[in-house]
Amino acid sequence: GELFAEAAAILETSSFLASRLRAIGCEREIAVVPSGTDLSIFRYRGPREQDERRRLLFVGRLIAYKGLDVLLRALPTVLARVDGVTLDVIGEGPEREPCQRLATRLGLGRVVTFHGARLRPGVVRALEESDVLVLPSRTSQRGQAEALGNVLKEAQAVGVAVVATDHGGIPETFPPRLRHELVPENDHAALASRLLSVLGMGQEASARAREARDWVEREFSWERVAPQL
């Protein structure tokens, strides 16, 4: 309470985090100003021209609450229905070795590639080469959760389809009419089902990609966010 009273202003990047502050006793006004997305870096590409590969992408620290293991457990179901699916994993952390072992145990050795950490240009390039970004985050035992999900905004800015969980601040990165498509945490079967729906979307994909890009421009571009700050 004393800390909140001393602050000149209180800002959070998502309504989710603002609600957490209120839960621990903040009675002050909280300004919610999301982190901005530099659209000069994340240029709109739209859906990737289809070839024999369907490229999934995971970007994030390899820690337990990011849920990469849930995505790996979902992949066999997807592979049984769709040919040419691969998964590129960008990120480093303590869960890398356990996830590599899990991928081997699930027979995904030729499907999943662990690239380690990449600087921003490498992430941009990976997004431009991908069909679907997947973020299967879940709340940790200590309550750690996604504040917002910057990579989801970046993927939508590029025109990459996104599949994610109904978790933390993630819903706030999605166009409101698409938020019902978020899947439950820790549910690899639901994640697989959603991935199959997105991979089989066909002509609708272009309109959805444009809608998502427009949403990011309206809500998260630096032109919008900077004046709020």
Order of alpha helices (4+ residues) and beta strands (2+ residues): alpha-beta-alpha-beta-beta-alpha-beta-alpha-beta-alpha-beta-alpha-beta-alpha-alpha-alpha
